[in-house]
């Protein structure tokens, strides 16, 4: 397969498939916050990002997309950038792209927050100005729908100082439950964030809130470890913390539980978002045919308060212990991007291949958003 993709072997440990720049920042145009999904039926990658006029969160003007046709005989061929959602004249701006595919209706959902105030203002005044919206695209249809606002959650939004989803990707479990990762700040005098998720059991028609993680936590992603046709499948959650170690939790039929992990994942002292996905076991060592392995991406070093370096990819080939619980056992990281690194999002392609959409660059992590395709063999 490596030969058929036109790749070459590397003795340096660097990826054998060339990194491709998808969104290049320049004066007046800054791209941040990647999200990616691979649609196996269409053999296509969908890459999303925020477009801003500056580094400031307040200057988001659009959510943009590029699609990549995956051909195993050549590199991924990407379409031209396209703006999907733009800032409203009333001041609301689209932020935090989070993509998820609903397999029964063959619909791609792009969720985002619609916000008209800075986060700092919302936390100071305890007034949540964030809304939850999404647009959709049907299979083989190039047109996206108009946005839909998740109105049934409006009452609970009032309980928080503010909230945000993802960013990155959500999941759909084998039972059909759709899960959108999120976090919200309390209305305490000193607002405290906790990660949780929104979920839907009716293919995205209505949404509810899962219980929050007990530990202080922020941006998160979730994935299904042990697939089940019922709603009691095992979900693993990796959440951004405030230094020390990442928060790792499991969600099962009895609720949300903090994990005592075999391998604590280090968090940078200013912390950073990270991405996690599950994928089919790549050998006969899996305990059951339904068991998944895990992949996690996150910067591994920090030079200064805002200089995160060397995006690493970690693998877990033993996500379950002998009792069938999450083990939290991880390998040492393989550095997929040397130098300035930031937010990232992972997706599984197929046949042991992955794609990572990442913030990176020579001078700063916001120089560009690039896509790196790599194989499980390279991670090993």
N, C-alpha and C positions, 0 to 999 in steps of 0.2 A: 504494500500500500504506500509506503514511503516513496518508493521509486516511482510509482504511478502519479504521485502528486508533484513530481519534479523537484523533490527536496534532496538535499545532500547531507551526509552524516557529518557530525561535528565532534571534534575531540575536546573542545573547550567547554562543553556543557551548555552552550547557547542553543536556542531553538533552531531547528533545521528548516523551518518555514519562515519566510521573511515577514517581519512586522509591517503592517500597512497603516499609514496615517489616514484616518477618516475625517476628522475635523481639526483644522489647523487654526490656532488662535493668531490674531494680529491686532493692531491698534483698532479699537472700536468693536472688535468681535472676539469674544472669549468663550470657549466651550468647556463645560464642566459637567459632572454628574452622569456617568455612563450607565446604560442599561442595554442588555442584549438577550436575544432569544433565537434559537434555531428551530425552524419548522421542518420536520422530517419529511412531511408529505410534499412540500414545495421545494425541498433541498435548498432552503434559503435562510440566510441570517438577517435578522432585523436589529439594527443598531440605533440607539436613541441617545440624545444628550440635550442639555440646556444650552441655549445660545444667549449670551449676555453682551452688554456694551462695555462692561468692566468686570473686575473680579467680584464686585459687591453683589450679594444675594438680591438686593433690591433692584438690580439692573438686568434681571432676566427678561428677555423680550419674546422668546419662542422655545418650543420643543421641536427639535429637528430629527430627521431620520435618514438613514441610508440603508439599502438592502443589498445583500451580497449573495450572488448565485454561487453555490458551492459545487465545484467540478473537481473530482478527485484526480483529473489529469492535468490540472493547472492551478494557478492561484485563484483565490476568491475574486470574482469580478463584481465590483461595487457600482451601484447606481449613483447618480448625482444627489447631493443633499436636498432635502425637501422639508419645508416648515409645515408641521401638522397642527399645532395650536399656538396662537400668538397672544401677546399681552392685550388685555382689553383697554379701551380708551377710558374706562372707569377706574383703572388702576390695578385691577387684578392681574396677576402674572402666573403663568404655569410653571410649576417646580416639581422636582423629585419624580422623574419618570419611573414607572414600575410596570413591567410588562408581564402578562400571564396569558396562557392559551387554554381555552375551554374546548376540550376534545369532542364532546357530544354534539355541540352545535358548530364545531369547527370555526370558532371565532377567536380572533386575537384581540385582547383587551390591553389598552394602554391607559393605566391609571396615573393621575397626577394631582398634586395639591394646587388649588387656586387661592392665592394669597394677596392681600392688598396692604399689609403692614410688615415692618421688619419684625423678626423674631424677638429682638431685644425689647421692642415696644410692647409686644403682646405679653411677654413675661413680666414686664414692669407693671402693666395695667391689668393683668389677669383677664385679658379679653382675647378670646380665640378668633382670629380673622382668617383661619384656614378652612377651606372647603375641600371635599373629596369629589372628584369628577373622573370620567373616563370617556374614551372614544373607542370604537371597535372597527375591525376589518374582517370580512368573511373570506373564506378560502378562495384563492385565485381572483380576488377582487382587489383592484388597485385603489379603490376609493375607501376613505375612512368616513365613518359616521359623524354626525354632529355630536357634541359632548352631551353626556348624561350626568346629572348631579345625583349623588346618593342621598336622597332626602330622608330616608328612614333613620339615618344616623344623626340627623340634625340635633335632636334632644341631648344625646350624649356628648356632642361637641361642646356644649355649653359647660360641661363639667371640667374642662381642661383650660389651662392658660393658652396652649396652642398644641398642635400635633403635626406630624409629617409621616408620610409613607416611605417604605423602602429606604433609600432608592435601590434600583436594580431590577429584580424580578420576583414575582410571586410563584406559586405552584398550584397544581391541581393534583390531589391525591388519587389513588386508584379507585377509591369509593366515589369520587366525583366532587369532593369538597374543594372549593377554590379558596386559597389563602393569600392574603396581601399583608406583608410585614409592615409594622408601623411602630411609632413611639409617641407618647404624649407627656406633656408637663402638667404637674398637679397645680392647684390653685393655692398652694401654701405660700407663706410670706417669702420664703426662698423656694421657688418652684423646683420640683424634682422630676426628672424624666424616667419613664419605665417603658420598656419595649413590650409589645403585644402583637396581635394580628386582627384584621378583619377577615371574616369568612362567610362563604355562601354555600348552601346546600341545594340551591335551585338554579345552578348554571349561571349565576351572576345576576339573577333578577332582584334578589333582596340580600341585605348584608347585616351581620351581627358582629359584636366584639368578643374576642376571647379574653380570658383573664390575663392580667399583666404579670410580667416577670417580677419576682420579689426584690431582686437586686436592682440598684440604680443602673440604668442602661439606656442606650439610644438606638441609633440606626441598626437594623438587624436584617437577617435573611433566614429563611427556614427551608427545610427539605425533608422529604419522607425517607426514612431509613428502611423500615420494614413495611412493604406494601400489603394492604389488606382491602378486601372488597367491602368491609364494614367501616364504620366511622371510628374504630378504636385503633387505627394505625399509629405508628410511632413517628413523631415529628422531632427533628433536631433543630435547635435554634442557636445561632451565633450572633451575639450582640456587642456593639461598641460599648466600652466601659470608659472610666475616667483614669486610666493608667493602671499599671500592675498586670492584670490578666483579663482576657476577654470573658464575657459572661456566656456560659454554655448551659442551656436548659433543654429539657425534653418535655414534650406535650403528648399525653396519652389520654385514655378514656377517663382517667381520674383527675386530670387537670395539668397544671404547669409545675414542673419540679426542677430545682437547681441541681446540676450535675456535680458530683465529686469526680473529677476527671483524672485519668491516668496521665495525660499530658496537658497541663495548663498552657493555653496559648497566650504568649506575651502580648500586651498592648503597649503602644507607644505612649510616652509620657504626656503628649497632647492628644493622643488617641486618633483613630481613623476608622472609617467605614471599611468593611471587608465583605467578601462574597463567599457563599457556600452552595454547592450542588451535590446531588447524589447521582450515581451512574452505575450501570450493571457491573457486577463483579467480573474481573478480567481473568480469572483462573478458576480452577475447581475447588478452591479453598473456602468458598462461601459456605456458611452453616446451613442455609436454605436457598432454594431457587429464587425466592422473593427478596433475598437480602441485597442491599445496595452498599456500595462503597462511597466515600465522601472525598470531595476536593474543596480546598479553602484557599483564598487569595487575600494577601494583606501585606503592606510594607513591612520590612523586617528591621529597618534602622531609622534613626532620627538624628539629623545633624544639628538642627536648631528647632525653635518652636514651630516653624512652618515649613521645614525642609524634611520631608519624609523620603526615604531612599529604599531602593532595591526591593521591588515587589516580589514576594515569594509565593510559591504554590506548595501547599501541604496536602498530603494524601493520608486517608485513614482506610486501611484494608481490614480493620477489625472494629467496625463501629459498634458492634454488639458484644457484650461480655457473655460468659457462660450462662448467666441468668436471663439473657435476652434483653438486658438494659443497655443504654448508651454507655460506651466505655470512655469516650473522649480521648482515644489513643491516636496520636498523630505522628507523622514522620517529621524529620527536619525539613526546612523549606528548600525548594529548588528556586533559585532566583531567575524569574522569567523576564524581568526588566531591570537592568542595572542603572543606577542613578536616580534622578528625581522621579518619584512615583506618588500616586494619590489614590483616589477612589478607583474601584474595579468592579467588574461583573463577569461572572462565568456562565457558560452554557455548554451542555454536552451535545456534540454533533452526532456521532455514531461510530461504531467500529473502533472504539478506543481513542477517538479524536475529540478535542475540546477547542473552544475559542474563548479568549479573555479580552474584553474591552476595557481599556485602562487610561487613566490620566497619566501623562508622562511628558518628558522633554529634557533637553540638554541644560536649560537654564532654570526651569521650574516645572512643576508637575502640571501646570495649566498651559504649557506650550501647545499641547495637542491631545487629542484622544485617538488612540491607535488600537488596532485589533491584532492579536497574536494567536495564530492557530498552532496547536502542539498536540503531541500524542502521549498516551499513557506511558509508552516506552521511554520517552524523554523525561517524564517525571521520575521514573524509577532511576 
